[in-house]
Structure formats: structure tokens, C-alpha cells
Amino acid sequence: MQKTKFDILESTCVPLPFENVDTDQIIPARFLSATSREGFGENLFRDWRYDKSGNINKEFVLNNLKYQGEVLVAGKNFGCGSSREHAVWAITGHGFKAVVSSFFADIFRNNSLNNGLLPVVVPEKYLDDLLKTVAENPGTRIRIDLARQQFSILPGGEPVTFEINPYKKKCLLRGLDDIDYLLIIRDVIKAYELRNALKYDSRNNGYNPEGR
């Protein structure tokens, strides 16, 4: 649930240069029985982070301490597969606030926006260069300016523009989820309903002055 305002994020990145990463790889199905959102981050990419005996896979990027940050940079078609919201919970539970790719599965993108995770789409060539830069220089910092819808590599990198649904952008900037937003505009909703209730009533010649 989105509660933290997202405006400008400057951070190092974690590179995941794999294409077609699906939601079962993000959070395996055997972990979906939990009744709350807590704890999913511990099992993010579980089958890549550990072997079948439960030993840490030191080759996997999330187990490499030189790669840190609040931004995950992933290959094309990230979040494909089944439409599990738990995948987003696992990513945010691990501490990521944004995911950068050249393409996201639609359902994953919507689930991300509904849960305070910003999906940033950049051109494929830009993504390839970014993944290479971060892999070679783990200290590389990036800047995401949500208000301007710009992503850039610091310091002084030429920003690229990314698209986002205007309503979801407003919610992220204000730290609101859908219910919070409806509560804020509840007076507008009530006024609209009242105006329409007063207009017509088929039981009273089409007009109902009392709104019943």
C-alpha cells in the first residue's frame, strides 16, 4: 500500500541483466500462502539466491555486497508470467523503490503502481548501457525525478523521459493509495451523486426535488 511520497530518488543500483524474468522467479509460488505482506522480501528471487540445499549462491547479484541501492535495473520484459501482486511486495520488501527496464508486463506494471513501486521504462539501448555501467561501476548513482518524469545517471548524465499514468503519478507524489485518494475527494463524489439524484426520478415524473 502506497504511503510514502515519491518525488526525487537518488541511489545506487542493483543490476539484473536477465530478460523475461517472470513473477515465479521473483517470488516462487510456494511462498504465496502468507496472509500478510510482511516477509516477502526475504524470499525475493529465492531460487536464484540459494541452492536446493539452502546455501547462498555467492554468484547472484543480490548476494554481492558491492551492489546496493533502492533501484533494481532489470532486462527486457520484467514481471511477465502470472499476475501475482506478491511479486511487487517481495521487491518493495527487499527495499527497492523503483525498477528500471525497457519493458514491463502490463499486470506487473499496474501492480507496481498500486503498491508504491515505480516502474521506469527506458529505451533498450539506454538500458543496455546502464546495465553495463552499473555492472562495471557498482558505485554508479542515478536520479529519478518523478515530477518531471526524468531518469538520469549522475553526475550530469543526459536525462531520458519516461511515461506514467497521470493519476498514478499524482498518487505516488502525494503518498496515496486508491482508497486514500477517494477519501480526499469524497465531498466531490457526494456532490456529484446529489446533483444526479435530484435530476430524475422515474417514480415522480422524472424529477425528484428531495433526491430520493
Buried (B, 14 or more C-beta within 10 A) or exposed (E): BBEEEBEEBBBBBBBBBBEBBBBBBBBBEEBBEEEEBEEBBEBBBBBBBBEEEEEEBEEBBBBEEEBBBBBBBBBBBBBBBBEBBBBBBBBBBBEBBBBBBBBBBEBBBBBBBBBBBBBBBBEEEBBBEBBEBBBEEBEBBBBBBBEEBBBBBEEEBEBBEBEBEEEBBEBBEBBBBEEBBEEEEEEEEEEEEEEEEBEEBEEEEEEBEEEE
